[in-house]
Amino acid sequence: MGDDDFEHLERLVTELDARGLLARVVRTQTGRLFVRVINPNATSLSENVTCRPTAVSDLPDWWYCWSWGERMHTAEDPAGAATKVARVLAAVGE
């Protein structure tokens, strides 16, 4: 993967921070990268977001993916992805 996924993940962190969520890029011992996102108002609400290239030629090159591997949003729009994550991690009444 290399630097591309790190740069996409860093842009997502910036957008998530702007929405009041706690987010940081984490690198596992195997080198895999993901963003750990936590709602500071309800810390049990959290998600891990990865960024992966696609092998399909008619789709955008990079995608943010939910922790279970499903594509969430194109990496060309980190603000849109952050909005989706914020909606999912919103506590009742927020």
GROMACS elastic network, one bead per residue, 0.5 to 0.9 nm:
[ bonds ]
;  ai    aj funct       b0    kb
    1     4     6  0.67302   500
    1     5     6  0.63672   500
    1     6     6  0.86425   500
    1    32     6  0.87681   500
    1    52     6  0.79456   500
    1    53     6  0.80818   500
    2     5     6  0.64513   500
    2     6     6  0.71288   500
    3     6     6  0.50821   500
    3     7     6  0.61086   500
    3     8     6  0.86298   500
    4     7     6  0.53022   500
    4     8     6  0.62956   500
    4     9     6  0.86254   500
    4    51     6  0.89467   500
    4    62     6  0.86849   500
    5     8     6  0.50997   500
    5     9     6  0.60393   500
    5    10     6  0.85483   500
    5    33     6  0.76487   500
    5    34     6  0.88076   500
    5    50     6  0.81944   500
    5    51     6  0.56258   500
    5    52     6  0.68137   500
    5    53     6  0.82045   500
    5    62     6  0.79660   500
    5    75     6  0.89980   500
    6     9     6  0.50670   500
    6    10     6  0.60803   500
    6    11     6  0.86730   500
    6    25     6  0.78065   500
    6    33     6  0.70903   500
    6    34     6  0.84121   500
    6    51     6  0.82417   500
    7    10     6  0.50760   500
    7    11     6  0.63146   500
    7    12     6  0.87014   500
    8    11     6  0.52394   500
    8    12     6  0.63753   500
    8    13     6  0.88237   500
    8    51     6  0.70829   500
    8    62     6  0.83874   500
    8    64     6  0.84081   500
    8    75     6  0.62306   500
    8    76     6  0.80525   500
    8    78     6  0.75994   500
    9    13     6  0.62425   500
    9    14     6  0.87988   500
    9    24     6  0.85894   500
    9    25     6  0.66647   500
    9    33     6  0.82852   500
    9    34     6  0.71260   500
    9    35     6  0.64372   500
    9    49     6  0.83224   500
    9    50     6  0.75120   500
    9    51     6  0.67578   500
    9    64     6  0.82718   500
    9    75     6  0.84517   500
    9    78     6  0.84614   500
   10    13     6  0.50201   500
   10    14     6  0.64286   500
   10    15     6  0.88523   500
   10    24     6  0.78643   500
   10    25     6  0.68207   500
   10    35     6  0.83193   500
   11    14     6  0.52033   500
   11    15     6  0.65024   500
   11    16     6  0.87727   500
   11    75     6  0.89362   500
   11    78     6  0.62819   500
   11    79     6  0.85352   500
   12    15     6  0.51324   500
   12    16     6  0.61145   500
   12    17     6  0.85404   500
   12    23     6  0.86073   500
   12    35     6  0.80766   500
   12    64     6  0.89127   500
   12    75     6  0.83530   500
   12    77     6  0.87554   500
   12    78     6  0.50385   500
   12    79     6  0.71107   500
   12    81     6  0.73948   500
   12    82     6  0.64157   500
   13    16     6  0.50636   500
   13    17     6  0.60141   500
   13    18     6  0.85658   500
   13    21     6  0.89071   500
   13    22     6  0.83147   500
   13    23     6  0.54700   500
   13    24     6  0.60477   500
   13    25     6  0.73416   500
   13    35     6  0.71650   500
   13    36     6  0.89489   500
   13    37     6  0.83792   500
   13    78     6  0.86576   500
   13    82     6  0.82459   500
   14    17     6  0.52067   500
   14    18     6  0.63341   500
   14    19     6  0.89284   500
   14    23     6  0.82176   500
   14    78     6  0.87236   500
   14    79     6  0.89128   500
   15    18     6  0.51147   500
   15    19     6  0.66077   500
   15    78     6  0.66494   500
   15    79     6  0.56421   500
   15    80     6  0.89068   500
   15    81     6  0.85700   500
   15    82     6  0.58507   500
   15    83     6  0.83855   500
   16    19     6  0.51273   500
   16    20     6  0.66816   500
   16    21     6  0.54796   500
   16    22     6  0.71698   500
   16    23     6  0.64726   500
   16    37     6  0.79047   500
   16    78     6  0.88166   500
   16    79     6  0.80159   500
   16    81     6  0.88473   500
   16    82     6  0.53379   500
   16    83     6  0.79068   500
   16    85     6  0.80534   500
   16    86     6  0.73719   500
   17    20     6  0.51857   500
   17    21     6  0.51725   500
   17    22     6  0.60452   500
   17    23     6  0.64384   500
   18    21     6  0.74263   500
   19    22     6  0.89725   500
   19    82     6  0.78243   500
   19    83     6  0.80015   500
   19    86     6  0.71414   500
   20    39     6  0.77192   500
   20    40     6  0.77937   500
   20    86     6  0.87204   500
   21    37     6  0.67008   500
   21    38     6  0.59689   500
   21    39     6  0.51398   500
   21    40     6  0.63020   500
   21    41     6  0.87516   500
   21    86     6  0.74389   500
   21    89     6  0.88205   500
   22    36     6  0.80338   500
   22    37     6  0.56217   500
   22    38     6  0.51147   500
   22    39     6  0.63040   500
   22    40     6  0.64166   500
   23    35     6  0.64202   500
   23    36     6  0.55221   500
   23    38     6  0.64681   500
   23    39     6  0.89018   500
   24    34     6  0.83417   500
   24    35     6  0.54595   500
   24    36     6  0.56341   500
   24    37     6  0.69504   500
   25    33     6  0.67717   500
   25    34     6  0.56899   500
   25    36     6  0.64418   500
   26    32     6  0.81913   500
   26    33     6  0.56488   500
   26    34     6  0.54578   500
   26    35     6  0.59779   500
   26    36     6  0.67625   500
   27    30     6  0.78187   500
   27    31     6  0.55609   500
   27    32     6  0.55596   500
   27    34     6  0.67357   500
   27    35     6  0.88857   500
   28    31     6  0.51463   500
   28    32     6  0.52931   500
   28    33     6  0.64760   500
   28    34     6  0.83976   500
   29    32     6  0.74507   500
   32    50     6  0.88486   500
   33    49     6  0.89461   500
   33    50     6  0.67261   500
   33    51     6  0.80342   500
   34    48     6  0.62348   500
   34    49     6  0.54429   500
   34    51     6  0.71618   500
   34    67     6  0.89467   500
   35    47     6  0.80788   500
   35    48     6  0.54512   500
   35    49     6  0.50220   500
   35    50     6  0.63850   500
   35    51     6  0.88318   500
   36    46     6  0.73832   500
   36    47     6  0.60872   500
   36    49     6  0.66565   500
   37    45     6  0.85078   500
   37    46     6  0.54185   500
   37    47     6  0.52656   500
   37    48     6  0.61651   500
   37    49     6  0.77393   500
   37    85     6  0.84427   500
   37    89     6  0.87184   500
   38    41     6  0.86992   500
   38    42     6  0.78871   500
   38    43     6  0.58774   500
   38    44     6  0.76486   500
   38    45     6  0.60596   500
   38    47     6  0.67331   500
   38    48     6  0.89475   500
   38    89     6  0.76866   500
   39    42     6  0.53480   500
   39    43     6  0.53579   500
   39    44     6  0.76603   500
   39    45     6  0.57131   500
   39    46     6  0.63226   500
   39    86     6  0.82068   500
   39    89     6  0.62615   500
   39    90     6  0.71908   500
   39    91     6  0.79933   500
   40    43     6  0.53584   500
   40    44     6  0.89163   500
   40    45     6  0.84919   500
   41    45     6  0.87369   500
   41    90     6  0.87924   500
   41    91     6  0.74686   500
   41    94     6  0.88903   500
   42    45     6  0.57214   500
   42    46     6  0.86121   500
   42    89     6  0.85245   500
   42    90     6  0.82627   500
   42    91     6  0.64043   500
   43    46     6  0.67541   500
   45    88     6  0.85903   500
   45    89     6  0.55101   500
   45    90     6  0.77398   500
   45    91     6  0.76491   500
   46    89     6  0.65035   500
   47    66     6  0.75900   500
   47    67     6  0.67410   500
   47    85     6  0.79882   500
   47    88     6  0.89853   500
   47    89     6  0.78066   500
   48    65     6  0.86932   500
   48    66     6  0.67050   500
   48    67     6  0.51894   500
   48    68     6  0.89768   500
   49    64     6  0.65238   500
   49    65     6  0.56223   500
   49    66     6  0.51569   500
   49    67     6  0.56362   500
   49    69     6  0.88303   500
   49    85     6  0.88568   500
   50    63     6  0.82257   500
   50    64     6  0.56445   500
   50    65     6  0.51574   500
   50    66     6  0.66970   500
   50    67     6  0.69716   500
   50    69     6  0.80586   500
   51    62     6  0.66350   500
   51    63     6  0.54396   500
   51    65     6  0.58808   500
   51    66     6  0.89578   500
   51    71     6  0.88904   500
   51    75     6  0.73404   500
   52    61     6  0.83616   500
   52    62     6  0.54846   500
   52    63     6  0.54113   500
   52    64     6  0.65456   500
   52    65     6  0.72300   500
   52    71     6  0.87399   500
   52    75     6  0.87930   500
   53    60     6  0.84124   500
   53    61     6  0.54514   500
   53    63     6  0.62867   500
   54    57     6  0.77891   500
   54    59     6  0.71579   500
   54    60     6  0.72672   500
   54    61     6  0.55475   500
   54    62     6  0.60057   500
   54    63     6  0.71872   500
   55    59     6  0.83169   500
   55    61     6  0.79204   500
   56    59     6  0.57624   500
   56    60     6  0.82925   500
   56    61     6  0.83020   500
   57    60     6  0.77723   500
   57    61     6  0.80681   500
   58    61     6  0.89355   500
   59    62     6  0.85708   500
   59    74     6  0.89513   500
   60    63     6  0.73757   500
   60    74     6  0.66182   500
   60    75     6  0.81764   500
   60    76     6  0.80437   500
   61    74     6  0.80963   500
   61    75     6  0.80870   500
   61    76     6  0.86955   500
   62    73     6  0.89471   500
   62    74     6  0.61832   500
   62    75     6  0.53225   500
   62    76     6  0.74518   500
   63    71     6  0.62208   500
   63    72     6  0.69914   500
   63    73     6  0.57369   500
   63    76     6  0.80331   500
   64    70     6  0.86952   500
   64    71     6  0.60947   500
   64    72     6  0.55491   500
   64    73     6  0.53645   500
   64    74     6  0.60661   500
   64    75     6  0.56527   500
   64    78     6  0.84057   500
   64    81     6  0.72333   500
   65    68     6  0.77553   500
   65    69     6  0.55505   500
   65    70     6  0.54082   500
   65    73     6  0.71171   500
   65    74     6  0.89323   500
   66    69     6  0.53743   500
   66    70     6  0.54774   500
   66    71     6  0.64571   500
   66    72     6  0.61247   500
   66    85     6  0.89696   500
   67    70     6  0.75413   500
   69    72     6  0.88035   500
   71    74     6  0.81132   500
   72    81     6  0.70544   500
   72    84     6  0.80966   500
   73    76     6  0.84781   500
   73    77     6  0.74495   500
   73    78     6  0.80291   500
   73    80     6  0.72059   500
   73    81     6  0.54261   500
   73    84     6  0.83856   500
   74    77     6  0.58941   500
   74    78     6  0.75706   500
   74    80     6  0.83995   500
   74    81     6  0.74544   500
   75    78     6  0.57140   500
   75    81     6  0.76664   500
   76    79     6  0.89582   500
   77    80     6  0.54460   500
   77    81     6  0.65541   500
   77    82     6  0.88146   500
   78    82     6  0.60192   500
   78    83     6  0.85555   500
   79    82     6  0.50641   500
   79    83     6  0.62225   500
   79    84     6  0.88033   500
   80    83     6  0.51318   500
   80    84     6  0.64981   500
   80    85     6  0.88645   500
   81    84     6  0.51804   500
   81    85     6  0.63350   500
   81    86     6  0.86190   500
   82    85     6  0.50753   500
   82    86     6  0.59763   500
   82    87     6  0.84898   500
   83    86     6  0.51002   500
   83    87     6  0.61519   500
   83    88     6  0.87147   500
   84    87     6  0.51534   500
   84    88     6  0.63395   500
   84    89     6  0.87148   500
   85    88     6  0.51449   500
   85    89     6  0.61347   500
   85    90     6  0.85098   500
   86    89     6  0.51366   500
   86    90     6  0.58918   500
   87    90     6  0.53117   500
   87    91     6  0.88962   500
   88    91     6  0.85952   500
   90    93     6  0.81778   500
   90    94     6  0.61246   500
   91    94     6  0.55091   500
